[in-house]
Amino acid sequence: MKLSATGHSTPFEAHPEYDGQAVCVDVTPLKKTQSSFGERETFRIIFETKELRQDGKPYLVFSRSFTPSLHEKSALRAFLKQWMGRDLTIAEQNEFDTESLVGRPARVSVVHSDYNGNTYANIGLIRPDKSGEPLKTSGGYVRQRDRQNNDEKFRSASNRDESPTPSDWRRVKVHVGRHSGIDLGELDRESVEALVSKWLPAALEKEKPLKADRDLIAALQQAREALESSEEQDGNNPF
């Protein structure tokens, strides 16, 4: 998984390059994503580390996206094998509960890569923590499944009973990119973040933006405020 730290004003900071202790704080709910193999359900594993941000909170680092498969050739199986220092037992292969990963310590190597002028933080290596004093969760992270307020903010506007209002950014149609024709509020969080970090800065530099541009600019500025106020720490993964 890759975290974006663009030069624009966004609420996300890429984890610094790092080699040290970590602890799993979340296994995200399954989510439908598009890939070169078509639509599939994926999830990610989120870790806190000992590295602290400027606000004193632990940095988070995200795994790549995994499909829920324990096949011997699957990416998840390889990741768990590295993390545990062993392959899964037969019993674990038959029935593995990902909830057992939450709170599990690890040692991770976080490396940076650059893509299109952005810096991304990746888990280059994960292995067991054999220090004898494993890292414990800070207690400040709220699991994605428990973020009801965020779900409410990003619910599809078409499922709401209230009448449309000009100030509701969720009702504004996206007219650019692969989401053209879709209400902004129907997009997932990562797609909104991508528009905020990539399209919005360029749009703000236009001398004579079209009305559709102006509407989307205003909507994305409101969406950015909603993202910041939610205090979520998800990574921005454009892949």
Phi, psi and omega in degrees: 000147186235130179259135182264136171230082184281172178280359181268170181280102178225162183277010187247141176236130175292138177299134176299158173301142197197147169218108183179197186287151177210166176215139180287128179246350181197146164240114191288155176297155177298142183217137180284128179226158178263140177218179178295345178261009181098193182286138178209162177266131182224165174213168178228160179248130187246137182236144163266149175236180178280348180288132183252142175282177181296332180275004177089355179274150179294144170293153171249147173225142189246142174289170169294172176281135179243146166272152184282066181231135176253020176304148185300339179261001185285153178295324180296316180300316180295320180296315180294324179296317176297314185296315184276343184077017180197165175279163177293145175287167178301318180298319179293323178295325181286327181204102181245125180262113181295341177297337180291346180280333182294125183094353181282130180282165179201171168238127185235150170249119180257125181238157181256150170220154180249138179212122179052039177083000179254152177254133181237142177257132184229148171280103181280332182203140174228143181206170180295151174267113182251022185289336185090344176230076185295152178289139177253156181295148181286336182090355182268351182273135177255124183296148185301322182295341182263003185269069183296325180296319179293320178301321180295318181295327186254013174296148177300132180297334181291344179266003181264156182268339186289158181282150180297144176228149182301334184274356182275103184297336182292340182272353184283133180282134171282134182239012181230155173070195186286349179260015182304133179093358182255140175300139180304322181291348179271350180281154174284169186302316184296324180291322177295316179300322180295319177295319180296316187275335186250313184276318187302312181301319179292322180295324180293341180272352180292135179288319181228076180292146176291165180301319179299322177295314182298319180296317182289324176302310181298319181295318181291327177294321176292320179297320179299319178297321179295321179296316181294319183288338181287341179057030176281154183242027180294153175277157179258102185248105184278001186257000000 
